[in-house]
């Protein structure tokens, strides 16, 4: 079953940057949630799973079904750019959900709202305040849908990826859930060795499309800057040939090694330095020093 959520039915607040006094984007939210839940709160049977893509949802989705949970996949990712990449990821995720008889909520491609929400953050480094704003936006809409449609609990596949700061992701989920009584964000350790191994196994079994960057146009820019620095061909969108490695997941061990922790850590270390790109560094510093809009140094 494919359900829909139109942009007109989404909360207008998704487009608005919260006042810095309420959410200190620049400082971040780095404290791990105090308690992981091996299962949703007692009495929960329906879970709304926000999914960023099929590869990240595979093992997580399988784990939920093994617990006897009633799962609905919710695809709201207005950050993904360009539209061709968005459609590839969405359609593959939809195919996987329907294969298992799981409802799939196909949300409007709400990219204009994403650009409005993140205006002024274009040159933030990866895992910085722009990413927090992106997670907040997606979790807010997910929590809204959960509240409107009788889901007691929601969570996100973003928490499975080693490319994401799991505390940053979970804090956004917890903030979003706090806006609605009776809705809980499920915090769970989805990055265990066994879960990660199963994630790559499922991706190879299904021959999922191997995306080459996080999703937004800014991460595409940064990925290509890093690749240029490392002497790697640029990202390719769609088609049968990838810029790096194979186009589809094929071998769990090889696929996992392509994005091992060392590679991930090096990418983010370079991102913190704006990939030694002088133009990017000047843009970033210029934004930080501008205080004319009344937000002080935290003027995102």
SEBASE-37960 format. One record per residue (C-alpha): residue in three letters; residue number from 1; x, y, z. Coordinates in Angstrom, 1 decimal. Each point is the difference from the previous one (the first is absolute). Layout:
<pts>
{res->ALA | n->NUM | c1->X | c2->Y | c3->Z}
...
</pts>
This chain:
<pts>
{res->UNK | n->1 | c1->0.0 | c2->0.0 | c3->0.0}
{res->UNK | n->2 | c1->1.3 | c2->3.4 | c3->-1.0}
{res->UNK | n->3 | c1->-1.2 | c2->3.0 | c3->2.0}
{res->UNK | n->4 | c1->0.8 | c2->3.7 | c3->-0.6}
{res->UNK | n->5 | c1->0.6 | c2->3.1 | c3->1.9}
{res->UNK | n->6 | c1->-0.3 | c2->3.3 | c3->-2.0}
{res->UNK | n->7 | c1->2.1 | c2->3.0 | c3->0.8}
{res->UNK | n->8 | c1->-3.1 | c2->2.1 | c3->0.7}
{res->UNK | n->9 | c1->-0.9 | c2->-2.4 | c3->2.8}
{res->UNK | n->10 | c1->3.4 | c2->0.3 | c3->1.7}
{res->UNK | n->11 | c1->0.5 | c2->2.4 | c3->2.9}
{res->UNK | n->12 | c1->1.2 | c2->3.4 | c3->-1.1}
{res->UNK | n->13 | c1->2.5 | c2->0.0 | c3->2.8}
{res->UNK | n->14 | c1->2.2 | c2->-2.4 | c3->-2.0}
{res->UNK | n->15 | c1->1.2 | c2->3.0 | c3->-2.1}
{res->UNK | n->16 | c1->1.0 | c2->2.2 | c3->3.0}
{res->UNK | n->17 | c1->3.3 | c2->0.1 | c3->1.8}
{res->UNK | n->18 | c1->-0.7 | c2->-0.1 | c3->3.7}
{res->UNK | n->19 | c1->1.4 | c2->2.9 | c3->2.0}
{res->UNK | n->20 | c1->3.6 | c2->-0.7 | c3->1.0}
{res->UNK | n->21 | c1->-1.0 | c2->0.4 | c3->3.7}
{res->UNK | n->22 | c1->-2.2 | c2->-3.0 | c3->-0.4}
{res->UNK | n->23 | c1->2.3 | c2->-2.3 | c3->-2.0}
{res->UNK | n->24 | c1->3.7 | c2->0.8 | c3->0.2}
{res->UNK | n->25 | c1->0.9 | c2->-1.4 | c3->-3.4}
{res->UNK | n->26 | c1->3.6 | c2->1.3 | c3->0.2}
{res->UNK | n->27 | c1->0.7 | c2->-1.7 | c3->3.3}
{res->UNK | n->28 | c1->-1.7 | c2->-3.2 | c3->-1.1}
{res->UNK | n->29 | c1->-1.6 | c2->-2.7 | c3->2.2}
{res->UNK | n->30 | c1->2.8 | c2->-2.5 | c3->0.7}
{res->UNK | n->31 | c1->-1.3 | c2->-1.7 | c3->3.1}
{res->UNK | n->32 | c1->-1.1 | c2->-3.5 | c3->-0.7}
{res->UNK | n->33 | c1->-3.6 | c2->-0.8 | c3->1.1}
{res->UNK | n->34 | c1->0.1 | c2->-1.4 | c3->3.5}
{res->UNK | n->35 | c1->-1.8 | c2->-3.2 | c3->-0.8}
{res->UNK | n->36 | c1->-0.1 | c2->-2.3 | c3->-3.0}
{res->UNK | n->37 | c1->-3.2 | c2->-2.0 | c3->-0.6}
{res->UNK | n->38 | c1->0.4 | c2->-3.5 | c3->-1.3}
{res->UNK | n->39 | c1->-3.7 | c2->0.1 | c3->-0.9}
{res->UNK | n->40 | c1->-2.5 | c2->2.9 | c3->-0.3}
{res->UNK | n->41 | c1->-1.8 | c2->1.1 | c3->3.1}
{res->UNK | n->42 | c1->-2.4 | c2->-2.7 | c3->1.5}
{res->UNK | n->43 | c1->-3.2 | c2->-0.3 | c3->-1.9}
{res->UNK | n->44 | c1->1.4 | c2->1.3 | c3->-3.2}
{res->UNK | n->45 | c1->-0.8 | c2->-2.1 | c3->-3.1}
{res->UNK | n->46 | c1->0.1 | c2->2.5 | c3->-2.8}
{res->UNK | n->47 | c1->3.2 | c2->1.7 | c3->-1.0}
{res->UNK | n->48 | c1->0.5 | c2->2.8 | c3->-2.6}
{res->UNK | n->49 | c1->3.4 | c2->-0.5 | c3->-1.5}
{res->UNK | n->50 | c1->1.4 | c2->3.1 | c3->-1.6}
{res->UNK | n->51 | c1->2.3 | c2->-1.4 | c3->-2.8}
{res->UNK | n->52 | c1->2.7 | c2->1.9 | c3->-1.9}
{res->UNK | n->53 | c1->0.7 | c2->-2.9 | c3->-2.4}
{res->UNK | n->54 | c1->-0.4 | c2->-3.7 | c3->-0.5}
{res->UNK | n->55 | c1->3.6 | c2->-1.0 | c3->1.0}
{res->UNK | n->56 | c1->-0.4 | c2->1.7 | c3->3.4}
{res->UNK | n->57 | c1->-3.4 | c2->-1.4 | c3->0.6}
{res->UNK | n->58 | c1->0.7 | c2->-3.7 | c3->-0.8}
{res->UNK | n->59 | c1->1.4 | c2->-1.4 | c3->3.2}
{res->UNK | n->60 | c1->-2.0 | c2->2.4 | c3->2.2}
{res->UNK | n->61 | c1->-3.2 | c2->-0.9 | c3->-1.7}
{res->UNK | n->62 | c1->0.7 | c2->-3.7 | c3->0.3}
{res->UNK | n->63 | c1->0.8 | c2->0.4 | c3->3.7}
{res->UNK | n->64 | c1->-3.4 | c2->1.7 | c3->0.6}
{res->UNK | n->65 | c1->-1.9 | c2->-2.7 | c3->-1.9}
{res->UNK | n->66 | c1->1.8 | c2->-2.7 | c3->2.1}
{res->UNK | n->67 | c1->-1.4 | c2->1.8 | c3->3.1}
{res->UNK | n->68 | c1->-3.5 | c2->-0.4 | c3->-1.3}
{res->UNK | n->69 | c1->-0.5 | c2->3.8 | c3->-0.6}
{res->UNK | n->70 | c1->-2.4 | c2->1.5 | c3->-2.4}
{res->UNK | n->71 | c1->2.3 | c2->2.2 | c3->-2.1}
{res->UNK | n->72 | c1->-0.8 | c2->2.8 | c3->-2.4}
{res->UNK | n->73 | c1->2.8 | c2->1.6 | c3->-2.0}
{res->UNK | n->74 | c1->-0.1 | c2->3.8 | c3->-0.3}
{res->UNK | n->75 | c1->2.1 | c2->1.6 | c3->-2.8}
{res->UNK | n->76 | c1->0.4 | c2->3.7 | c3->0.6}
{res->UNK | n->77 | c1->3.4 | c2->1.2 | c3->-1.2}
{res->UNK | n->78 | c1->-0.3 | c2->3.4 | c3->-1.6}
{res->UNK | n->79 | c1->3.8 | c2->0.4 | c3->0.4}
{res->UNK | n->80 | c1->0.8 | c2->-2.5 | c3->-2.8}
{res->UNK | n->81 | c1->1.3 | c2->1.7 | c3->-3.2}
{res->UNK | n->82 | c1->-0.3 | c2->-0.2 | c3->-2.9}
{res->UNK | n->83 | c1->-3.5 | c2->-1.3 | c3->-0.7}
{res->UNK | n->84 | c1->1.4 | c2->-2.9 | c3->-2.0}
{res->UNK | n->85 | c1->1.9 | c2->-1.2 | c3->3.1}
{res->UNK | n->86 | c1->-3.0 | c2->0.5 | c3->2.2}
{res->UNK | n->87 | c1->-2.2 | c2->-2.1 | c3->-2.3}
{res->UNK | n->88 | c1->2.5 | c2->-2.8 | c3->-0.2}
{res->UNK | n->89 | c1->0.2 | c2->-0.2 | c3->3.8}
{res->UNK | n->90 | c1->-3.7 | c2->0.3 | c3->0.6}
{res->UNK | n->91 | c1->-1.1 | c2->-2.5 | c3->-2.6}
{res->UNK | n->92 | c1->2.5 | c2->-2.6 | c3->1.2}
{res->UNK | n->93 | c1->-1.2 | c2->0.5 | c3->3.6}
{res->UNK | n->94 | c1->-3.6 | c2->-0.3 | c3->-1.2}
{res->UNK | n->95 | c1->0.7 | c2->-3.2 | c3->-1.9}
{res->UNK | n->96 | c1->1.7 | c2->-1.6 | c3->3.1}
{res->UNK | n->97 | c1->-3.0 | c2->1.0 | c3->2.2}
{res->UNK | n->98 | c1->-2.6 | c2->-1.4 | c3->-2.4}
{res->UNK | n->99 | c1->2.0 | c2->-3.2 | c3->-0.4}
{res->UNK | n->100 | c1->-0.5 | c2->-0.6 | c3->3.7}
{res->UNK | n->101 | c1->-3.6 | c2->1.2 | c3->0.1}
{res->UNK | n->102 | c1->0.8 | c2->3.0 | c3->2.1}
{res->UNK | n->103 | c1->-1.9 | c2->3.4 | c3->-0.5}
{res->UNK | n->104 | c1->2.1 | c2->2.7 | c3->-1.5}
{res->UNK | n->105 | c1->-0.7 | c2->3.7 | c3->0.5}
{res->UNK | n->106 | c1->1.2 | c2->1.9 | c3->-3.1}
{res->UNK | n->107 | c1->0.3 | c2->3.7 | c3->1.0}
{res->UNK | n->108 | c1->0.2 | c2->2.9 | c3->-2.4}
{res->UNK | n->109 | c1->3.4 | c2->1.0 | c3->-1.2}
{res->UNK | n->110 | c1->0.2 | c2->3.1 | c3->2.3}
{res->UNK | n->111 | c1->3.4 | c2->1.3 | c3->-1.0}
{res->UNK | n->112 | c1->-1.0 | c2->3.7 | c3->0.0}
{res->UNK | n->113 | c1->-0.8 | c2->-0.3 | c3->3.7}
{res->UNK | n->114 | c1->3.4 | c2->-1.6 | c3->0.6}
{res->UNK | n->115 | c1->1.8 | c2->2.8 | c3->-1.6}
{res->UNK | n->116 | c1->-2.0 | c2->2.5 | c3->2.0}
{res->UNK | n->117 | c1->0.7 | c2->-1.8 | c3->3.2}
{res->UNK | n->118 | c1->3.7 | c2->-0.1 | c3->-0.6}
{res->UNK | n->119 | c1->0.5 | c2->3.4 | c3->-1.6}
{res->UNK | n->120 | c1->3.3 | c2->1.5 | c3->1.2}
{res->UNK | n->121 | c1->1.5 | c2->-3.4 | c3->0.9}
{res->UNK | n->122 | c1->1.2 | c2->-0.9 | c3->-3.5}
{res->UNK | n->123 | c1->3.7 | c2->0.0 | c3->1.0}
{res->UNK | n->124 | c1->-0.3 | c2->-1.7 | c3->3.3}
{res->UNK | n->125 | c1->2.2 | c2->-3.1 | c3->0.3}
{res->UNK | n->126 | c1->-1.5 | c2->-3.5 | c3->-0.1}
{res->UNK | n->127 | c1->-1.4 | c2->-1.1 | c3->3.3}
{res->UNK | n->128 | c1->-0.4 | c2->3.7 | c3->0.9}
{res->UNK | n->129 | c1->-3.0 | c2->2.2 | c3->0.6}
{res->UNK | n->130 | c1->-1.4 | c2->-0.5 | c3->-3.5}
{res->UNK | n->131 | c1->-0.2 | c2->-3.7 | c3->0.7}
{res->UNK | n->132 | c1->-1.8 | c2->0.6 | c3->3.3}
{res->UNK | n->133 | c1->-2.5 | c2->2.2 | c3->-1.7}
{res->UNK | n->134 | c1->-0.5 | c2->-2.7 | c3->-2.7}
{res->UNK | n->135 | c1->-0.6 | c2->-2.7 | c3->2.6}
{res->UNK | n->136 | c1->-2.3 | c2->2.3 | c3->2.0}
{res->UNK | n->137 | c1->-2.1 | c2->0.7 | c3->-3.0}
{res->UNK | n->138 | c1->-0.5 | c2->-3.6 | c3->-1.0}
{res->UNK | n->139 | c1->-0.6 | c2->-1.2 | c3->3.5}
{res->UNK | n->140 | c1->-2.6 | c2->2.8 | c3->0.6}
{res->UNK | n->141 | c1->-2.0 | c2->-1.1 | c3->-3.0}
{res->UNK | n->142 | c1->0.3 | c2->-3.6 | c3->1.0}
{res->UNK | n->143 | c1->-1.2 | c2->0.7 | c3->3.5}
{res->UNK | n->144 | c1->-2.9 | c2->2.0 | c3->-1.4}
{res->UNK | n->145 | c1->-1.1 | c2->-2.9 | c3->-2.2}
{res->UNK | n->146 | c1->0.4 | c2->-2.4 | c3->2.9}
{res->UNK | n->147 | c1->-2.2 | c2->2.1 | c3->2.2}
{res->UNK | n->148 | c1->-2.7 | c2->0.5 | c3->-2.7}
{res->UNK | n->149 | c1->-0.2 | c2->-3.7 | c3->-0.9}
{res->UNK | n->150 | c1->0.1 | c2->-1.8 | c3->3.3}
{res->UNK | n->151 | c1->3.7 | c2->-1.1 | c3->0.2}
{res->UNK | n->152 | c1->1.2 | c2->0.0 | c3->3.6}
{res->UNK | n->153 | c1->3.6 | c2->-0.3 | c3->-1.1}
{res->UNK | n->154 | c1->2.4 | c2->1.0 | c3->-2.8}
{res->UNK | n->155 | c1->3.6 | c2->-0.3 | c3->-0.8}
{res->UNK | n->156 | c1->2.4 | c2->0.6 | c3->-3.0}
{res->UNK | n->157 | c1->2.4 | c2->-2.0 | c3->-2.1}
{res->UNK | n->158 | c1->2.4 | c2->2.9 | c3->0.2}
{res->UNK | n->159 | c1->1.0 | c2->-1.5 | c3->3.3}
{res->UNK | n->160 | c1->1.5 | c2->-3.0 | c3->-1.8}
{res->UNK | n->161 | c1->2.7 | c2->1.7 | c3->-2.1}
{res->UNK | n->162 | c1->3.6 | c2->0.5 | c3->1.1}
{res->UNK | n->163 | c1->-0.1 | c2->3.1 | c3->-2.2}
{res->UNK | n->164 | c1->-2.4 | c2->1.6 | c3->2.5}
{res->UNK | n->165 | c1->0.6 | c2->1.3 | c3->3.5}
{res->UNK | n->166 | c1->-2.4 | c2->-2.3 | c3->1.8}
{res->UNK | n->167 | c1->-0.4 | c2->2.4 | c3->3.0}
{res->UNK | n->168 | c1->-0.8 | c2->2.8 | c3->-2.4}
{res->UNK | n->169 | c1->-2.7 | c2->-2.1 | c3->-1.7}
{res->UNK | n->170 | c1->-1.5 | c2->-1.3 | c3->3.2}
{res->UNK | n->171 | c1->-0.1 | c2->3.5 | c3->1.6}
{res->UNK | n->172 | c1->-2.0 | c2->1.2 | c3->-3.0}
{res->UNK | n->173 | c1->-2.5 | c2->-2.9 | c3->0.4}
{res->UNK | n->174 | c1->-0.4 | c2->0.6 | c3->3.7}
{res->UNK | n->175 | c1->-0.6 | c2->3.7 | c3->-0.5}
{res->UNK | n->176 | c1->-2.6 | c2->-0.7 | c3->-2.6}
{res->UNK | n->177 | c1->-1.8 | c2->-2.6 | c3->2.1}
{res->UNK | n->178 | c1->-0.2 | c2->2.5 | c3->2.9}
{res->UNK | n->179 | c1->-2.3 | c2->2.2 | c3->-2.0}
{res->UNK | n->180 | c1->-2.8 | c2->-2.6 | c3->0.1}
{res->UNK | n->181 | c1->-1.5 | c2->-1.8 | c3->3.0}
{res->UNK | n->182 | c1->-0.1 | c2->-3.7 | c3->-0.3}
{res->UNK | n->183 | c1->2.6 | c2->-0.3 | c3->-2.7}
{res->UNK | n->184 | c1->3.4 | c2->-1.5 | c3->0.9}
{res->UNK | n->185 | c1->3.3 | c2->0.0 | c3->-2.0}
{res->UNK | n->186 | c1->1.6 | c2->-3.4 | c3->0.2}
{res->UNK | n->187 | c1->3.7 | c2->0.2 | c3->0.9}
{res->UNK | n->188 | c1->1.7 | c2->-3.3 | c3->-0.7}
{res->UNK | n->189 | c1->3.6 | c2->-1.1 | c3->-0.9}
{res->UNK | n->190 | c1->-0.4 | c2->-0.8 | c3->-3.7}
{res->UNK | n->191 | c1->3.7 | c2->0.1 | c3->-0.7}
{res->UNK | n->192 | c1->1.1 | c2->-3.2 | c3->1.7}
{res->UNK | n->193 | c1->2.5 | c2->-2.2 | c3->-2.0}
{res->UNK | n->194 | c1->-2.7 | c2->-2.6 | c3->-0.7}
{res->UNK | n->195 | c1->-2.5 | c2->2.7 | c3->-1.2}
{res->UNK | n->196 | c1->2.6 | c2->1.6 | c3->-2.2}
{res->UNK | n->197 | c1->1.0 | c2->-3.3 | c3->-1.5}
{res->UNK | n->198 | c1->-3.6 | c2->-0.9 | c3->-0.7}
{res->UNK | n->199 | c1->-0.6 | c2->3.4 | c3->-1.6}
{res->UNK | n->200 | c1->2.7 | c2->-0.7 | c3->-2.6}
{res->UNK | n->201 | c1->-1.2 | c2->-3.6 | c3->-0.5}
{res->UNK | n->202 | c1->-3.5 | c2->1.2 | c3->-0.8}
{res->UNK | n->203 | c1->1.2 | c2->2.8 | c3->-2.2}
{res->UNK | n->204 | c1->2.0 | c2->-2.6 | c3->-2.1}
{res->UNK | n->205 | c1->-2.9 | c2->-2.5 | c3->-0.1}
{res->UNK | n->206 | c1->-2.3 | c2->2.7 | c3->-1.3}
{res->UNK | n->207 | c1->2.7 | c2->1.7 | c3->-2.2}
{res->UNK | n->208 | c1->-1.0 | c2->3.3 | c3->1.4}
{res->UNK | n->209 | c1->1.2 | c2->3.2 | c3->-1.7}
{res->UNK | n->210 | c1->3.3 | c2->1.1 | c3->1.6}
{res->UNK | n->211 | c1->-0.4 | c2->3.8 | c3->0.6}
{res->UNK | n->212 | c1->3.2 | c2->1.9 | c3->0.1}
{res->UNK | n->213 | c1->-0.8 | c2->2.9 | c3->2.3}
{res->UNK | n->214 | c1->-2.4 | c2->0.8 | c3->2.8}
{res->UNK | n->215 | c1->-2.6 | c2->1.7 | c3->-2.1}
{res->UNK | n->216 | c1->-0.2 | c2->3.8 | c3->0.0}
{res->UNK | n->217 | c1->1.6 | c2->2.3 | c3->-2.6}
{res->UNK | n->218 | c1->2.5 | c2->1.2 | c3->2.6}
{res->UNK | n->219 | c1->1.1 | c2->-3.6 | c3->0.9}
{res->UNK | n->220 | c1->0.4 | c2->-0.7 | c3->-3.7}
{res->UNK | n->221 | c1->2.2 | c2->3.1 | c3->-0.3}
{res->UNK | n->222 | c1->2.1 | c2->-1.1 | c3->3.0}
{res->UNK | n->223 | c1->0.2 | c2->-3.6 | c3->-1.2}
{res->UNK | n->224 | c1->1.4 | c2->1.2 | c3->-3.3}
{res->UNK | n->225 | c1->2.5 | c2->2.3 | c3->1.7}
{res->UNK | n->226 | c1->1.2 | c2->-2.8 | c3->2.1}
{res->UNK | n->227 | c1->0.3 | c2->-2.3 | c3->-3.0}
{res->UNK | n->228 | c1->2.0 | c2->2.5 | c3->-1.9}
{res->UNK | n->229 | c1->2.3 | c2->0.4 | c3->3.0}
{res->UNK | n->230 | c1->0.4 | c2->-3.8 | c3->0.1}
{res->UNK | n->231 | c1->0.3 | c2->-0.5 | c3->-3.7}
{res->UNK | n->232 | c1->-3.3 | c2->-1.8 | c3->-0.3}
{res->UNK | n->233 | c1->-2.4 | c2->0.4 | c3->-2.9}
{res->UNK | n->234 | c1->-3.1 | c2->2.2 | c3->0.7}
{res->UNK | n->235 | c1->-3.4 | c2->-1.3 | c3->1.1}
{res->UNK | n->236 | c1->-2.2 | c2->-1.4 | c3->-2.7}
{res->UNK | n->237 | c1->-3.8 | c2->0.2 | c3->0.3}
{res->UNK | n->238 | c1->-1.9 | c2->-3.0 | c3->-1.3}
{res->UNK | n->239 | c1->1.0 | c2->-2.1 | c3->-2.9}
{res->UNK | n->240 | c1->1.8 | c2->-3.3 | c3->0.1}
{res->UNK | n->241 | c1->3.5 | c2->1.3 | c3->0.9}
{res->UNK | n->242 | c1->1.0 | c2->1.7 | c3->3.3}
{res->UNK | n->243 | c1->2.6 | c2->2.6 | c3->0.5}
{res->UNK | n->244 | c1->1.7 | c2->-2.4 | c3->2.4}
{res->UNK | n->245 | c1->-0.4 | c2->-3.7 | c3->0.4}
{res->UNK | n->246 | c1->-3.1 | c2->-1.9 | c3->-1.2}
{res->UNK | n->247 | c1->-3.3 | c2->1.6 | c3->-0.8}
{res->UNK | n->248 | c1->-1.9 | c2->-2.6 | c3->2.1}
{res->UNK | n->249 | c1->0.8 | c2->-1.8 | c3->3.2}
{res->UNK | n->250 | c1->1.4 | c2->-3.4 | c3->-0.9}
{res->UNK | n->251 | c1->2.5 | c2->-1.3 | c3->2.6}
{res->UNK | n->252 | c1->-0.7 | c2->0.8 | c3->3.7}
{res->UNK | n->253 | c1->3.6 | c2->-0.1 | c3->1.0}
{res->UNK | n->254 | c1->1.3 | c2->2.1 | c3->-2.9}
{res->UNK | n->255 | c1->-2.9 | c2->2.5 | c3->0.3}
{res->UNK | n->256 | c1->0.6 | c2->0.4 | c3->3.8}
{res->UNK | n->257 | c1->3.7 | c2->0.6 | c3->-0.6}
{res->UNK | n->258 | c1->-0.7 | c2->2.8 | c3->-2.5}
{res->UNK | n->259 | c1->-1.5 | c2->2.0 | c3->2.9}
{res->UNK | n->260 | c1->1.9 | c2->-1.3 | c3->3.0}
{res->UNK | n->261 | c1->0.4 | c2->2.1 | c3->3.1}
{res->UNK | n->262 | c1->3.4 | c2->1.3 | c3->-1.0}
{res->UNK | n->263 | c1->-1.4 | c2->1.4 | c3->-3.3}
{res->UNK | n->264 | c1->-2.9 | c2->1.6 | c3->1.8}
{res->UNK | n->265 | c1->2.2 | c2->1.6 | c3->2.6}
{res->UNK | n->266 | c1->2.4 | c2->1.4 | c3->-2.6}
{res->UNK | n->267 | c1->-2.9 | c2->1.5 | c3->-2.0}
{res->UNK | n->268 | c1->-1.4 | c2->1.8 | c3->3.0}
{res->UNK | n->269 | c1->3.5 | c2->1.2 | c3->1.1}
{res->UNK | n->270 | c1->0.4 | c2->1.5 | c3->-3.4}
{res->UNK | n->271 | c1->-3.5 | c2->1.4 | c3->0.1}
{res->UNK | n->272 | c1->0.8 | c2->1.9 | c3->3.2}
{res->UNK | n->273 | c1->2.8 | c2->1.8 | c3->-1.9}
{res->UNK | n->274 | c1->-2.4 | c2->0.7 | c3->-3.0}
{res->UNK | n->275 | c1->2.2 | c2->-2.5 | c3->-2.0}
{res->UNK | n->276 | c1->2.8 | c2->2.5 | c3->0.0}
{res->UNK | n->277 | c1->-2.1 | c2->2.0 | c3->-2.5}
{res->UNK | n->278 | c1->0.7 | c2->3.7 | c3->0.4}
{res->UNK | n->279 | c1->-3.3 | c2->1.2 | c3->-1.6}
{res->UNK | n->280 | c1->-2.1 | c2->-2.3 | c3->2.3}
{res->UNK | n->281 | c1->2.0 | c2->1.1 | c3->3.0}
{res->UNK | n->282 | c1->-0.5 | c2->3.7 | c3->-0.7}
{res->UNK | n->283 | c1->-3.8 | c2->-0.6 | c3->-0.5}
{res->UNK | n->284 | c1->-0.2 | c2->-1.8 | c3->3.3}
{res->UNK | n->285 | c1->2.0 | c2->2.6 | c3->1.9}
{res->UNK | n->286 | c1->-2.0 | c2->2.8 | c3->-1.6}
{res->UNK | n->287 | c1->-3.3 | c2->-1.5 | c3->1.3}
{res->UNK | n->288 | c1->1.4 | c2->-0.5 | c3->3.5}
{res->UNK | n->289 | c1->1.2 | c2->3.7 | c3->0.2}
{res->UNK | n->290 | c1->-3.3 | c2->1.5 | c3->-1.3}
{res->UNK | n->291 | c1->-2.1 | c2->1.2 | c3->3.0}
{res->UNK | n->292 | c1->-2.2 | c2->2.5 | c3->-1.7}
{res->UNK | n->293 | c1->-3.1 | c2->-2.2 | c3->0.1}
{res->UNK | n->294 | c1->-0.2 | c2->0.0 | c3->3.7}
{res->UNK | n->295 | c1->0.9 | c2->-3.6 | c3->0.6}
{res->UNK | n->296 | c1->3.5 | c2->0.8 | c3->1.3}
{res->UNK | n->297 | c1->2.7 | c2->-2.6 | c3->-0.9}
{res->UNK | n->298 | c1->-2.7 | c2->-2.7 | c3->-0.1}
{res->UNK | n->299 | c1->-1.6 | c2->1.6 | c3->-3.0}
{res->UNK | n->300 | c1->-1.0 | c2->-3.0 | c3->-2.0}
</pts>
